[in-house]
Amino acid sequence: VDAYGNARTDGGAVFDVVLESATFAALGFADRNVTNWAPDQRYFVRTSEIRYIGNGQYSVEYTPRFTSTYLVYVTRAKENIEGSPFLIDIRSGLTSAEKSLIYCDKPAPQCALLTGEAGV
């Protein structure tokens, strides 16, 4: 939508998409009300994979490295779009050697994962 409320179809908008891991911050059982969740500063992802797909719609791609509940903030001109932030859950699935990566948080001399082949 442009500054006058008209639908844009030319794809010229600039968006920012940020995922922040979140913790249920209210009393009682965890629910899906986004206002009851707060960023917990464990995981943070800013995606740059935003592309215009036509008819005023955009596609966003990201690959989370950690399972968590995330708040997804979608902004345009530093203002949240309608409905943002969104609440999503990233959960582990079946392990696939072809799609698995190994990360080591230590410097190379201290990391025992310098070489290796997945699925062997």
N, CA and C atoms as an extended XYZ file, in Angstrom:
360
Properties=species:S:1:pos:R:3:atomname:S:1:resname:S:1:resid:I:1 pbc="F F F"
N         0.852       -1.180        0.000 N   VAL     1
C         0.000        0.000        0.000 CA  VAL     1
C         0.895        1.240        0.000 C   VAL     1
N         0.551        2.217       -0.818 N   ASP     2
C         1.350        3.444       -0.852 CA  ASP     2
C         0.890        4.415        0.236 C   ASP     2
N         1.481        5.592        0.266 N   ALA     3
C         1.181        6.593        1.292 CA  ALA     3
C        -0.270        7.059        1.259 C   ALA     3
N        -0.974        6.797        0.144 N   TYR     4
C        -2.375        7.231        0.007 CA  TYR     4
C        -3.366        6.079        0.210 C   TYR     4
N        -2.864        4.898        0.609 N   GLY     5
C        -3.750        3.757        0.848 CA  GLY     5
C        -4.038        2.928       -0.383 C   GLY     5
N        -3.399        3.234       -1.502 N   ASN     6
C        -3.622        2.473       -2.728 CA  ASN     6
C        -2.716        1.246       -2.771 C   ASN     6
N        -3.247        0.142       -3.281 N   ALA     7
C        -2.439       -1.071       -3.405 CA  ALA     7
C        -1.328       -0.851       -4.417 C   ALA     7
N        -0.109       -1.239       -4.046 N   ARG     8
C         1.029       -1.157       -4.962 CA  ARG     8
C         1.167       -2.488       -5.672 C   ARG     8
N         1.461       -2.447       -6.958 N   THR     9
C         1.678       -3.677       -7.712 CA  THR     9
C         2.986       -3.643       -8.478 C   THR     9
N         3.824       -2.618       -8.209 N   ASP    10
C         5.053       -2.475       -8.983 CA  ASP    10
C         6.273       -3.091       -8.323 C   ASP    10
N         6.168       -3.526       -7.061 N   GLY    11
C         7.282       -4.197       -6.408 CA  GLY    11
C         8.374       -3.291       -5.904 C   GLY    11
N         8.124       -2.034       -5.721 N   GLY    12
C         9.169       -1.116       -5.297 CA  GLY    12
C         9.348       -0.961       -3.796 C   GLY    12
N         8.599       -1.682       -2.988 N   ALA    13
C         8.675       -1.530       -1.534 CA  ALA    13
C         9.940       -2.186       -0.978 C   ALA    13
N        10.450       -1.619        0.107 N   VAL    14
C        11.625       -2.173        0.781 CA  VAL    14
C        11.188       -2.656        2.157 C   VAL    14
N        11.437       -3.930        2.417 N   PHE    15
C        11.044       -4.543        3.682 CA  PHE    15
C        12.267       -4.991        4.458 C   PHE    15
N        12.079       -5.156        5.761 N   ASP    16
C        13.091       -5.746        6.623 CA  ASP    16
C        12.383       -6.851        7.397 C   ASP    16
N        13.015       -8.022        7.482 N   VAL    17
C        12.427       -9.149        8.204 CA  VAL    17
C        13.442       -9.636        9.227 C   VAL    17
N        13.003       -9.675       10.493 N   VAL    18
C        13.867      -10.101       11.591 CA  VAL    18
C        13.133      -11.172       12.390 C   VAL    18
N        13.849      -12.242       12.721 N   LEU    19
C        13.329      -13.289       13.598 CA  LEU    19
C        14.092      -13.223       14.907 C   LEU    19
N        13.358      -13.188       16.022 N   GLU    20
C        13.967      -13.216       17.349 CA  GLU    20
C        13.342      -14.350       18.138 C   GLU    20
N        14.175      -15.187       18.755 N   SER    21
C        13.627      -16.242       19.593 CA  SER    21
C        12.863      -15.592       20.743 C   SER    21
N        11.835      -16.299       21.211 N   ALA    22
C        10.954      -15.705       22.217 CA  ALA    22
C        10.632      -16.704       23.316 C   ALA    22
N        10.304      -16.162       24.471 N   THR    23
C         9.903      -16.938       25.632 CA  THR    23
C         8.529      -16.468       26.068 C   THR    23
N         7.690      -17.423       26.499 N   PHE    24
C         6.372      -17.060       27.006 CA  PHE    24
C         6.557      -16.235       28.264 C   PHE    24
N         5.995      -15.040       28.280 N   ALA    25
C         6.278      -14.087       29.358 CA  ALA    25
C         5.057      -13.760       30.212 C   ALA    25
N         3.996      -14.515       30.059 N   ALA    26
C         2.779      -14.238       30.836 CA  ALA    26
C         2.565      -15.367       31.849 C   ALA    26
N         1.643      -15.170       32.762 N   LEU    27
C         1.299      -16.197       33.732 CA  LEU    27
C         0.369      -17.217       33.091 C   LEU    27
N         0.458      -18.446       33.544 N   GLY    28
C        -0.446      -19.479       33.044 CA  GLY    28
C         0.186      -20.291       31.927 C   GLY    28
N        -0.676      -20.977       31.174 N   PHE    29
C        -0.215      -21.839       30.099 CA  PHE    29
C         0.159      -21.017       28.865 C   PHE    29
N         1.183      -21.465       28.148 N   ALA    30
C         1.612      -20.776       26.927 CA  ALA    30
C         0.487      -20.807       25.901 C   ALA    30
N         0.177      -19.663       25.357 N   ASP    31
C        -0.847      -19.583       24.320 CA  ASP    31
C        -0.243      -18.956       23.073 C   ASP    31
N        -1.038      -18.749       22.059 N   ARG    32
C        -0.548      -18.230       20.793 CA  ARG    32
C        -0.763      -16.723       20.660 C   ARG    32
N        -1.165      -16.055       21.725 N   ASN    33
C        -1.330      -14.605       21.689 CA  ASN    33
C         0.057      -13.958       21.682 C   ASN    33
N         0.398      -13.315       20.589 N   VAL    34
C         1.753      -12.779       20.412 CA  VAL    34
C         2.131      -11.782       21.502 C   VAL    34
N         1.166      -11.114       22.108 N   THR    35
C         1.484      -10.124       23.147 CA  THR    35
C         1.972      -10.779       24.436 C   THR    35
N         1.786      -12.099       24.577 N   ASN    36
C         2.244      -12.803       25.775 CA  ASN    36
C         3.654      -13.362       25.630 C   ASN    36
N         4.326      -13.051       24.530 N   TRP    37
C         5.670      -13.565       24.265 CA  TRP    37
C         6.650      -12.395       24.225 C   TRP    37
N         7.884      -12.640       24.675 N   ALA    38
C         8.900      -11.585       24.693 CA  ALA    38
C        10.210      -12.129       24.127 C   ALA    38
N        10.963      -11.294       23.371 N   PRO    39
C        12.276      -11.736       22.873 CA  PRO    39
C        13.159      -12.164       24.048 C   PRO    39
N        13.884      -13.268       23.871 N   ASP    40
C        14.755      -13.744       24.948 CA  ASP    40
C        16.241      -13.617       24.618 C   ASP    40
N        16.566      -13.053       23.487 N   GLN    41
C        17.942      -12.736       23.076 CA  GLN    41
C        18.822      -13.970       22.898 C   GLN    41
N        18.237      -15.157       22.700 N   ARG    42
C        19.049      -16.348       22.443 CA  ARG    42
C        19.439      -16.433       20.968 C   ARG    42
N        18.473      -16.265       20.075 N   TYR    43
C        18.736      -16.389       18.638 CA  TYR    43
C        18.150      -15.193       17.911 C   TYR    43
N        18.857      -14.760       16.883 N   PHE    44
C        18.447      -13.585       16.115 CA  PHE    44
C        18.818      -13.835       14.649 C   PHE    44
N        17.884      -13.634       13.749 N   VAL    45
C        18.138      -13.822       12.311 CA  VAL    45
C        17.572      -12.629       11.564 C   VAL    45
N        18.385      -11.999       10.727 N   ARG    46
C        17.884      -10.964        9.814 CA  ARG    46
C        18.041      -11.535        8.417 C   ARG    46
N        16.962      -11.612        7.691 N   THR    47
C        17.028      -12.208        6.366 CA  THR    47
C        17.211      -11.149        5.295 C   THR    47
N        17.982      -11.494        4.292 N   SER    48
C        18.156      -10.602        3.145 CA  SER    48
C        17.530      -11.211        1.902 C   SER    48
N        16.898      -12.366        2.073 N   GLU    49
C        16.284      -13.072        0.948 CA  GLU    49
C        14.820      -12.639        0.782 C   GLU    49
N        14.614      -11.408        0.405 N   ILE    50
C        13.267      -10.881        0.177 CA  ILE    50
C        13.165      -10.547       -1.300 C   ILE    50
N        12.167      -11.119       -1.981 N   ARG    51
C        12.048      -10.821       -3.407 CA  ARG    51
C        10.596      -10.607       -3.793 C   ARG    51
N        10.417       -9.760       -4.769 N   TYR    52
C         9.088       -9.458       -5.286 CA  TYR    52
C         8.641      -10.597       -6.193 C   TYR    52
N         7.433      -11.139       -5.967 N   ILE    53
C         6.952      -12.247       -6.790 CA  ILE    53
C         5.763      -11.860       -7.662 C   ILE    53
N         5.369      -10.598       -7.625 N   GLY    54
C         4.287      -10.114       -8.488 CA  GLY    54
C         3.011       -9.818       -7.730 C   GLY    54
N         2.181       -8.989       -8.338 N   ASN    55
C         0.867       -8.652       -7.812 CA  ASN    55
C         0.916       -8.100       -6.390 C   ASN    55
N         1.975       -7.328       -6.085 N   GLY    56
C         2.099       -6.709       -4.772 CA  GLY    56
C         2.525       -7.657       -3.670 C   GLY    56
N         2.991       -8.872       -4.016 N   GLN    57
C         3.383       -9.856       -3.017 CA  GLN    57
C         4.889      -10.075       -3.029 C   GLN    57
N         5.417      -10.416       -1.846 N   TYR    58
C         6.851      -10.650       -1.666 CA  TYR    58
C         7.061      -12.013       -1.037 C   TYR    58
N         8.201      -12.591       -1.304 N   SER    59
C         8.588      -13.873       -0.729 CA  SER    59
C         9.801      -13.653        0.167 C   SER    59
N         9.816      -14.321        1.310 N   VAL    60
C        10.932      -14.240        2.256 CA  VAL    60
C        11.420      -15.656        2.513 C   VAL    60
N        12.734      -15.849        2.451 N   GLU    61
C        13.312      -17.158        2.736 CA  GLU    61
C        14.379      -17.020        3.815 C   GLU    61
N        14.457      -18.010        4.680 N   TYR    62
C        15.489      -18.050        5.701 CA  TYR    62
C        15.664      -19.502        6.118 C   TYR    62
N        16.810      -19.799        6.690 N   THR    63
C        17.091      -21.141        7.197 CA  THR    63
C        17.487      -21.010        8.661 C   THR    63
N        16.553      -21.269        9.575 N   PRO    64
C        16.898      -21.177       10.991 CA  PRO    64
C        17.842      -22.311       11.379 C   PRO    64
N        18.792      -22.014       12.241 N   ARG    65
C        19.754      -23.025       12.702 CA  ARG    65
C        19.341      -23.653       14.020 C   ARG    65
N        18.364      -23.071       14.708 N   PHE    66
C        17.997      -23.552       16.032 CA  PHE    66
C        16.486      -23.675       16.164 C   PHE    66
N        16.035      -24.741       16.829 N   THR    67
C        14.616      -24.867       17.118 CA  THR    67
C        14.258      -23.879       18.223 C   THR    67
N        13.141      -23.225       18.065 N   SER    68
C        12.686      -22.251       19.050 CA  SER    68
C        11.326      -21.721       18.613 C   SER    68
N        10.703      -20.967       19.492 N   THR    69
C         9.562      -20.139       19.108 CA  THR    69
C        10.145      -18.782       18.753 C   THR    69
N         9.711      -18.220       17.638 N   TYR    70
C        10.262      -16.951       17.162 CA  TYR    70
C         9.161      -15.917       16.982 C   TYR    70
N         9.518      -14.667       17.259 N   LEU    71
C         8.710      -13.524       16.842 CA  LEU    71
C         9.298      -13.067       15.518 C   LEU    71
N         8.460      -12.952       14.497 N   VAL    72
C         8.909      -12.515       13.177 CA  VAL    72
C         8.389      -11.096       12.949 C   VAL    72
N         9.329      -10.165       12.886 N   TYR    73
C         8.983       -8.759       12.663 CA  TYR    73
C         9.165       -8.438       11.185 C   TYR    73
N         8.101       -7.990       10.537 N   VAL    74
C         8.174       -7.567        9.140 CA  VAL    74
C         7.882       -6.070        9.120 C   VAL    74
N         8.872       -5.288        8.690 N   THR    75
C         8.705       -3.838        8.693 CA  THR    75
C         8.926       -3.262        7.301 C   THR    75
N         8.277       -2.149        7.071 N   ARG    76
C         8.462       -1.351        5.859 CA  ARG    76
C         8.608        0.087        6.332 C   ARG    76
N         9.692        0.730        5.934 N   ALA    77
C         9.997        2.087        6.397 CA  ALA    77
C        10.049        2.134        7.931 C   ALA    77
N        10.600        1.072        8.531 N   LYS    78
C        10.793        0.962        9.982 CA  LYS    78
C         9.496        0.888       10.778 C   LYS    78
N         8.387        0.604       10.100 N   GLU    79
C         7.090        0.444       10.757 CA  GLU    79
C         6.610       -0.983       10.530 C   GLU    79
N         6.083       -1.635       11.591 N   ASN    80
C         5.552       -2.984       11.433 CA  ASN    80
C         4.407       -2.995       10.431 C   ASN    80
N         4.383       -4.030        9.567 N   ILE    81
C         3.222       -4.193        8.698 CA  ILE    81
C         2.079       -4.719        9.556 C   ILE    81
N         0.865       -4.721        9.022 N   GLU    82
C        -0.288       -5.183        9.774 CA  GLU    82
C        -0.091       -6.633       10.209 C   GLU    82
N        -0.294       -6.896       11.498 N   GLY    83
C        -0.161       -8.239       12.046 CA  GLY    83
C         1.215       -8.552       12.608 C   GLY    83
N         2.221       -7.741       12.279 N   SER    84
C         3.581       -7.981       12.749 CA  SER    84
C         3.732       -7.457       14.172 C   SER    84
N         4.408       -8.196       15.057 N   PRO    85
C         5.161       -9.419       14.803 CA  PRO    85
C         4.250      -10.643       14.732 C   PRO    85
N         4.746      -11.673       14.037 N   PHE    86
C         4.056      -12.941       13.900 CA  PHE    86
C         4.771      -13.961       14.777 C   PHE    86
N         4.039      -14.940       15.290 N   LEU    87
C         4.609      -15.966       16.158 CA  LEU    87
C         4.711      -17.268       15.378 C   LEU    87
N         5.923      -17.843       15.302 N   ILE    88
C         6.106      -19.118       14.603 CA  ILE    88
C         6.937      -20.057       15.467 C   ILE    88
N         6.748      -21.349       15.258 N   ASP    89
C         7.539      -22.367       15.939 CA  ASP    89
C         8.408      -23.078       14.916 C   ASP    89
N         9.687      -23.188       15.210 N   ILE    90
C        10.607      -23.975       14.396 CA  ILE    90
C        10.951      -25.199       15.236 C   ILE    90
N        10.585      -26.370       14.739 N   ARG    91
C        10.820      -27.617       15.462 CA  ARG    91
C        11.691      -28.533       14.615 C   ARG    91
N        12.408      -29.415       15.288 N   SER    92
C        13.279      -30.336       14.565 CA  SER    92
C        12.442      -31.374       13.831 C   SER    92
N        13.010      -31.851       12.754 N   GLY    93
C        12.375      -32.894       11.962 CA  GLY    93
C        13.330      -34.059       11.821 C   GLY    93
N        13.079      -34.892       10.849 N   LEU    94
C        13.961      -36.017       10.598 CA  LEU    94
C        15.322      -35.517       10.143 C   LEU    94
N        16.369      -36.170       10.592 N   THR    95
C        17.722      -35.801       10.197 CA  THR    95
C        18.023      -36.380        8.829 C   THR    95
N        18.611      -35.556        7.975 N   SER    96
C        18.992      -35.978        6.632 CA  SER    96
C        20.463      -35.648        6.431 C   SER    96
N        21.281      -36.629        6.156 N   ALA    97
C        22.714      -36.394        5.944 CA  ALA    97
C        22.950      -35.426        4.794 C   ALA    97
N        22.143      -35.531        3.753 N   GLU    98
C        22.319      -34.657        2.580 CA  GLU    98
C        22.042      -33.195        2.894 C   GLU    98
N        21.236      -32.934        3.899 N   LYS    99
C        20.851      -31.556        4.210 CA  LYS    99
C        21.392      -31.085        5.554 C   LYS    99
N        22.326      -31.821        6.142 N   SER   100
C        22.856      -31.477        7.452 CA  SER   100
C        24.188      -30.754        7.345 C   SER   100
N        24.383      -29.783        8.232 N   LEU   101
C        25.644      -29.070        8.355 CA  LEU   101
C        26.119      -29.205        9.792 C   LEU   101
N        27.429      -29.230        9.974 N   ILE   102
C        27.995      -29.316       11.312 CA  ILE   102
C        28.699      -28.001       11.617 C   ILE   102
N        28.405      -27.424       12.765 N   TYR   103
C        29.010      -26.176       13.191 CA  TYR   103
C        29.803      -26.416       14.465 C   TYR   103
N        30.906      -25.732       14.602 N   CYS   104
C        31.698      -25.785       15.820 CA  CYS   104
C        31.862      -24.361       16.335 C   CYS   104
N        31.540      -24.146       17.593 N   ASP   105
C        31.616      -22.811       18.169 CA  ASP   105
C        33.000      -22.461       18.699 C   ASP   105
N        33.955      -23.371       18.578 N   LYS   106
C        35.309      -23.130       19.067 CA  LYS   106
C        36.226      -22.747       17.907 C   LYS   106
N        37.351      -22.089       18.185 N   PRO   107
C        38.330      -21.802       17.113 CA  PRO   107
C        38.848      -23.105       16.513 C   PRO   107
N        39.284      -23.047       15.262 N   ALA   108
C        39.697      -24.234       14.516 CA  ALA   108
C        40.652      -25.155       15.273 C   ALA   108
N        41.708      -24.675       15.953 N   PRO   109
C        42.608      -25.614       16.637 CA  PRO   109
C        41.922      -26.419       17.732 C   PRO   109
N        40.838      -25.903       18.308 N   GLN   110
C        40.156      -26.577       19.415 CA  GLN   110
C        38.950      -27.384       18.960 C   GLN   110
N        38.635      -27.311       17.687 N   CYS   111
C        37.432      -27.962       17.176 CA  CYS   111
C        37.776      -29.336       16.606 C   CYS   111
N        37.113      -30.362       17.129 N   ALA   112
C        37.356      -31.727       16.651 CA  ALA   112
C        36.593      -32.015       15.355 C   ALA   112
N        35.844      -31.040       14.854 N   LEU   113
C        35.011      -31.258       13.675 CA  LEU   113
C        35.631      -30.655       12.415 C   LEU   113
N        36.948      -30.673       12.297 N   LEU   114
C        37.598      -30.058       11.144 CA  LEU   114
C        37.275      -30.796        9.859 C   LEU   114
N        37.150      -32.107        9.921 N   THR   115
C        36.803      -32.878        8.727 CA  THR   115
C        35.785      -33.903        9.123 C   THR   115
N        35.065      -34.375        8.157 N   GLY   116
C        34.082      -35.416        8.426 CA  GLY   116
C        33.082      -35.465        7.304 C   GLY   116
N        32.439      -36.594        7.164 N   GLU   117
C        31.447      -36.766        6.115 CA  GLU   117
C        30.151      -37.194        6.774 C   GLU   117
N        29.096      -36.478        6.480 N   ALA   118
C        27.792      -36.778        7.067 CA  ALA   118
C        27.263      -38.098        6.510 C   ALA   118
N        26.597      -38.846        7.344 N   GLY   119
C        25.938      -40.065        6.900 CA  GLY   119
C        26.847      -41.270        6.805 C   GLY   119
N        28.107      -41.155        7.242 N   VAL   120
C        29.032      -42.284        7.148 CA  VAL   120
C        29.123      -42.968        8.490 C   VAL   120
